[in-house]
Amino acid sequence: MDIAQHLKALHTQGFTLLPGILDTQQVKALRLAIDQLQPIHWDYIGLLDDHFKCVFNRAPSWLPYLDLPGVIELAEAALGLDCHVVGQTAWRSHPGFIGADLHLDYLVMELPEALLADPGFQLPMQICTAHLYLDDIDADLCPTLVIPGSHRAGRRPAPGETRWHGQAARPVLCKAGDVLIFRSELWHAGSRNRTPDRTRYLLQVHYGRRMVAQKFSPYLDWHFNPTVLAACSPRQRRLLGDHEAAEYD
């Protein structure tokens, strides 16, 4: 895997697809693990989708998916060697699931589009999300929709806006085990599950620069699972927030 090539894609397109990161056994194990989750705090099991936050804290078996080979190197190249995990979320999207309108996840500040179009200016990344797909994603099974280059818009999509520079959002079609990584300023959308009988399984890992706050709910009642901490590698402990001392510690 050419990390430099994928990093360049994050700067130019705003996203990149890493093929074959998970093998068949990992995909199967993750699907089974998601099926065993029960809601906590803001989690829910709904009519059309199920949503579980901070799943790394449930059991040590989730830890390897925080620093998958190929993914973690790209995250560290994009966000710094002291980056950490902002969250890890599991989803099931059932037949009839509607998805989400065009949006971005996080924008540090609005910037003039003319500045972002200048080839001499490179906007630093603050947060990137990895989508670990656990199904073969076709046009009917909730493909993630992206507008290439739209992270350079310098703003959020306006209500009802569906294009940027004439480009409509296009689907990312991929295989089970592939990983889509995109930066938080990219305009993207979730799409419908138009299949009659298939559920899309997805695990998200959100990476942020060290100074981006970690989003571990339930916030005031949060505590780390000691069994999980005992199983962490040094890199995984850092990803969960065990940083070296710095200016604001």
N, C-alpha and C positions, 0 to 999 in steps of 0.2 A: 504494500500500500504506500502510495506517494503522499505523505502528509502535506508536503508543500503544495502539491496540486490541489488537494482538497481545501487547504487553507485559502489558496487563491480563489477558489470557487465561492467560499464564504464571503470574501471581500467583493467579488464581482457579481455573482448571482444572488448571494444571500443564503444559499443552501447548497448542500452536496449530499449525494447518496453513496453510502458505503455498502457494497454488496457482500452477502455471505458472512456477516459478522457472527451470527449465531448458527450453530449446527442443528440438525434435526432433533437431537436429544434435548438440547437447551430450549428449543421452541416448545417441545412437548412438556418439559418440566415447568416452564413459565405458565403455560396455559393451565396446567393442573393447579399450580400454586395460586393463580388468580381465582380459580373456581373455589378455592378453600377460604378466601378472605371473607371477613365479616366487617360490617361498617363500624367505624369509630369516629366520634365528633362530627366533622362535616362530610364524611363519607356517606354514600347512599347506594342502595339497590333500588333502581327505578323500573318503570314499565318499559322504557326503550334503551336505557343505558345504566351502567353501574360504574362507580367512581370511588377509588380508594387512594388516599394520600399517604405519603411518608412510609411506603411499604417496606423500606429498608429496615425499619425499626421493628418489624414483626418477627423476623427470624434471621439467623445468619445466612440462610440459603439465598437471600436477596442481595447480599453484599457483592458477589462477583459481577453483577450487572451495573454497579456504580463505576467500575474502571475496566471495562471490556477492552482487550487489546485492539488497537486501531481507533477506538472511540476516545479513550482517555488521552492518548497522545495528541489527537486533534484538538480536544478541549483545552489541554494545557498549552498548546501552540497558540490557540486563539485567545485565551483568557489569562495566561500566566501559569507558571509552575506552582503558584500558591492558590490556584482556583479551588472552589469547593462546590458541593452539591447544594442547590437551592431547594430541590424537592425530587421525589421519585413517585410517580403516580401510575396506577394501573387502571385500565378501562376495559369494559365490555360494551360494545355497541350492537344492539340487537336489530333484527329486521324492523324497518320503520323509523329507525333513528334519523333525526333531521340534520344534525351537524351544527355548524356555526357560520355566521356571515363573515365576510372579509374583515380582517382585523390585524393588529399587531399585538405582541404580548407586552413589550416594555419599550418605552422611548425615554431616554435620559432627558433630552430637551429637543424642542423643535429647532431645525436648522434650515437655512436657505437652500433650496434645491440646487441653485447654481454652485454653491460651495461643494455640495456632495457630488456634483457632476464633474468637478475639476479632477483630472487624472492625477494631479499632484497631491491630492488630499485623500487620506485613507481614514475612514471613521473607525475608531477602535470599538471592538465588541465588548459588551458588558455581560450579556447572558446569551447562552445558546441552549437549545433543546435538542435532545436525541430521541427520536421515535423508533423504538424497537418493534418492528412489525412481526406478529406471530401468526399471520395468515398471508397467503398469496393475495395481493391487493389488485383487484381489477376495477373497471370503471363503475361497477355496481356496489362494491364492498367498501364504502366510506374512504375513498382515496383522499389524502391530504391535497389541498389545492394551493398552489403557490404562484405568485407573479414574480418572475425572475427580475432582479435588479431593483425591486420596489423598496428595499431598505434604504435606498438613496432618495426616497421621496422627502425625507426630513419631517414627516408628519404622519398622523393617523389617517386612515381612510375616512372620508366623510360619510355620514349615514346615507345608505343607498348607493354609495360609489362601488362600482364593480370592475373598473379598469384603471390602469396606470400607464400613461403614455400610449394609450390605445391597446394595451395588452390586457386580456382577460386572464383570470386565474386558470392554471392548467393542472391536471391531476398528476400526482406522482404514483406511477404504477410500478409495483416491485414484488419481490418474492418474500415468503416467510424467512426470517433471519436477516433481512436487509435492515439497515439503519439510516434514516434520514436525519441529518443535522442541519438546523437552520438557526439563524441569529434572530434575536428578539424583535428587531425592527422590520423584519420581512412581513409584507402583507400576505396573509394566508387565510385559509378557511377550512372548515370541516365540511364534509359532504354527506349525503344521505346513504343509508344502507337500503339499497333497492332490491336486495336479494329476498327471496321468500323464506329462506331457512338457514342462513349463515349469520353467525355473530363474529364481529371483528374484535380480536384481542390485541391490545396495545399496551406496552410499557413505556412510559416517558421518564427520561432523566434530564433534569434541568441543572445546568452548570452556570455558575456566576463567578465574576472576579471576587477576590477576597472581600472587598469593601461592599459588595452587594449582600444584603441581609439574607440569611437563611429563613425559609418559610416552613417552619415545622409546627404544625397544629396538632393538638390544641395548645396554643401558645403559652398561656400562663400556667397550664398544668403539664407542660411538656417535660418528659424525662426520657433519657436514653435507656433502652433495654440493655441491662448489663451483660446478658448472654451475647448480644450482637457486638457490643464493644469488645468483649473478650476474644471474639473471633476475627476482629478487624486486622488487616495488615497495616503497616505504618501509613501507606498512601491512603487507604480507606479511612483511617482515623482523621487524616488531614481533610479529606473530602467531607467528613462529617463535622469539621470545625475545630479539630485539635491542631491549631496553627502555632508556629513559633511566635514569640513575643514581637510586637511591632508598635507603631506610634500610638494607636488608640486602645491598646489592650490594658 
